[in-house]
Amino acid sequence: MSVIGIDLGGTKCAGAIFINNGKMIHKKIVPLQKRKGMEVGLLIQDHLRNLLNFANNENVGIESIGISVPGISYSKTGKVWAPNIPGWDAYPLLHEIQSNIKSIKIKIDSDRTCYILGEAWQGAAKGCKDAIFISVGTGIGAGILVNGEILRGSNDITGAIGWWGLDKPYQSEYKECGCFEYHASGEGLVKVANEFLSHDPSYNGILRGKTSDAINTRDIFNAYNQKDP
């Protein structure tokens, strides 16, 4: 039997089919394209149906489905909160999917937890008792393995290091200073770069002339690699 994994991020939804030894046999990525709320839930369901159809056509039996979400998955309710997806505040994702896919076991967890689970299963942390996985994307999170157990915490928020307060006063909207994620995530780096460009008219480097919505993380790292001032 095989499994399906869904990795939902702030900008895309990746899905794949894995056999028991962890080998990936099929993968597909679809963009969110500024979807929000139920639109994202429907996109995940469509993605799952396509993966299940592929598995059926290839005579691959699917035993379970795992879904990684970029935020908090509340294990007691099956609801999720994702700060980078509008409308996902206590969103009933598990109920929606189970209403349409009834014969397969479904598990939803935070992305940081899923990442360390994957590393402990078949990756760099295989065989380790203690390990930390730090993910940097639209947000920042840490999956934590201690004595062979994944730490989730009583409220399923352990490892949400993107919301660490780094400076005082802590800004609720992270506009001036505040959380780790604002400064160091992929989206945060773009925000900081745009702030720098808007406040330094003397800058004449690689990013000069780019509009704020045209700059991405790749541009920033390319500028860094070229020793842009």
C-alpha positions in Angstrom: 0.0 0.0 0.0 1.0 3.6 -0.6 0.3 7.0 0.8 -0.5 10.5 -0.5 1.2 13.6 1.0 -0.1 17.1 0.5 2.2 20.0 1.4 0.2 23.3 1.5 2.3 26.4 1.5 1.5 30.1 1.4 1.7 30.2 -2.4 1.4 26.6 -3.7 0.0 23.2 -3.0 2.3 20.2 -3.6 1.0 16.7 -3.7 2.8 13.3 -4.2 2.4 9.6 -3.9 4.9 7.5 -1.9 5.4 3.8 -1.6 6.2 2.2 1.7 10.0 2.8 1.5 9.5 6.5 1.0 10.1 6.5 -2.7 8.1 9.1 -4.5 6.3 7.7 -7.7 4.3 10.8 -8.7 4.3 14.5 -7.9 2.3 17.5 -8.9 2.3 21.2 -7.8 -0.5 23.7 -8.2 -0.3 27.4 -7.4 -2.8 29.0 -5.0 -3.1 32.0 -7.2 -4.4 34.2 -4.3 -7.2 31.8 -3.4 -8.5 32.2 0.1 -10.8 30.4 2.6 -13.0 27.7 1.1 -11.3 28.2 -2.3 -8.1 26.7 -0.9 -10.0 23.9 0.7 -11.6 23.0 -2.6 -8.3 23.2 -4.4 -6.8 20.7 -2.0 -9.8 18.4 -2.6 -9.4 18.7 -6.4 -5.7 18.0 -6.0 -6.4 14.9 -3.9 -9.0 13.6 -6.4 -6.4 13.9 -9.2 -3.8 12.0 -7.2 -6.3 9.3 -6.3 -7.3 9.0 -10.0 -3.6 8.6 -11.0 -3.2 6.0 -8.3 -6.2 4.1 -9.4 -5.1 4.2 -13.1 -1.7 2.8 -12.0 -3.2 0.1 -9.7 -1.6 1.7 -6.7 -3.6 1.2 -3.5 -3.7 4.3 -1.2 -3.8 3.5 2.5 -3.8 7.0 4.0 -3.5 10.7 3.3 -1.3 13.1 5.2 -1.8 16.9 4.8 0.8 19.5 5.9 -0.6 23.0 6.6 1.4 26.3 7.1 0.2 27.2 10.6 -1.5 25.3 13.4 -3.5 22.1 13.1 -5.7 21.7 16.1 -5.6 17.9 16.8 -8.7 18.0 19.1 -11.0 19.6 16.5 -9.5 19.0 13.1 -9.5 22.7 12.4 -6.6 24.7 11.1 -5.2 28.2 11.4 -2.9 29.5 8.7 -1.8 33.2 9.0 -0.8 33.4 5.3 -4.1 32.1 3.9 -6.9 34.6 4.3 -10.0 33.0 5.8 -8.2 30.1 7.5 -9.0 31.0 11.1 -10.3 27.8 12.7 -11.0 26.5 9.2 -12.7 23.0 9.3 -10.4 21.3 6.8 -10.5 17.8 8.2 -14.3 17.8 8.2 -14.5 19.0 4.6 -12.1 16.4 3.3 -13.6 13.5 5.3 -17.0 14.5 3.9 -15.8 13.8 0.4 -13.2 11.1 0.9 -14.6 8.5 3.3 -12.7 5.3 2.8 -9.1 6.5 3.5 -7.5 7.5 6.7 -6.7 11.3 6.8 -4.2 13.0 9.0 -3.6 16.8 9.1 -0.6 18.4 10.9 1.5 21.5 11.0 4.1 21.8 8.3 7.0 22.0 10.8 5.8 18.7 12.4 5.5 17.0 9.1 9.0 18.1 8.0 10.6 16.5 11.1 8.5 13.4 10.8 9.7 13.0 7.2 13.4 13.5 8.1 13.0 11.0 11.0 11.4 8.5 8.7 13.6 8.6 5.6 15.8 11.7 5.8 18.7 13.3 7.7 17.3 12.5 11.1 16.7 8.8 10.4 17.8 6.8 13.5 18.2 10.0 15.6 16.6 10.5 19.0 16.9 14.3 19.0 16.7 16.6 16.0 15.4 20.0 14.9 14.2 20.9 11.4 13.9 24.6 10.6 11.8 25.5 7.5 12.1 28.9 5.9 9.5 29.8 3.3 6.6 32.2 3.4 6.9 31.7 7.1 9.4 30.0 9.5 8.8 27.0 11.7 10.7 24.4 13.7 9.9 20.7 13.9 11.4 19.3 17.2 12.2 15.7 17.9 13.1 14.9 21.5 14.0 11.4 22.7 12.3 9.9 19.7 9.0 11.9 20.2 7.7 14.8 18.2 6.9 17.8 20.4 3.5 19.4 19.6 2.5 21.0 22.9 -0.9 21.1 24.6 -2.1 23.6 22.1 -0.3 22.2 19.0 1.8 25.4 18.7 5.3 24.1 19.7 7.8 25.0 17.1 6.0 28.1 15.8 9.3 30.1 16.0 8.3 32.5 13.3 6.3 34.5 15.9 9.2 34.9 18.3 9.4 38.5 19.4 12.9 39.8 18.7 12.7 43.4 19.8 10.6 45.8 21.9 8.1 47.1 21.5 6.5 44.0 19.8 4.4 45.2 16.9 1.2 43.3 16.4 1.3 43.8 12.7 5.1 43.4 12.5 5.4 46.8 10.7 8.5 48.2 12.4 10.0 45.5 14.4 8.9 42.3 16.1 8.7 38.8 15.0 11.4 36.5 13.5 9.2 35.7 10.5 8.9 39.3 9.5 12.7 39.7 9.2 13.9 36.2 8.0 11.2 34.4 6.1 11.1 34.5 2.3 8.3 37.0 2.4 10.0 38.9 5.2 13.2 39.3 3.2 11.2 40.8 0.3 9.5 43.2 2.7 12.8 44.3 4.2 14.3 44.7 0.8 11.4 46.9 -0.4 11.7 49.0 2.8 15.4 49.4 2.2 14.9 50.5 -1.4 12.2 53.0 -0.5 14.4 54.6 2.2 17.7 54.7 0.4 17.5 56.8 -2.8 21.3 56.6 -3.2 21.2 52.9 -3.8 22.2 52.0 -7.3 22.5 48.2 -7.3 21.0 45.3 -9.1 17.5 45.7 -7.5 17.2 49.4 -8.4 14.3 50.0 -10.8 12.4 46.9 -9.8 8.9 47.6 -8.5 7.9 46.3 -5.1 5.7 43.5 -6.5 8.4 42.4 -8.9 11.1 41.5 -6.3 11.2 38.0 -5.0 13.5 36.0 -2.8 15.5 34.7 -5.7 16.3 38.3 -6.8 17.6 39.1 -3.3 19.9 36.1 -3.1 21.2 36.7 -6.7 22.0 40.2 -5.6 23.8 38.9 -2.6 25.8 36.3 -4.6 26.9 39.1 -6.9 28.1 41.2 -3.9 25.5 43.9 -4.5 26.1 46.8 -2.2 
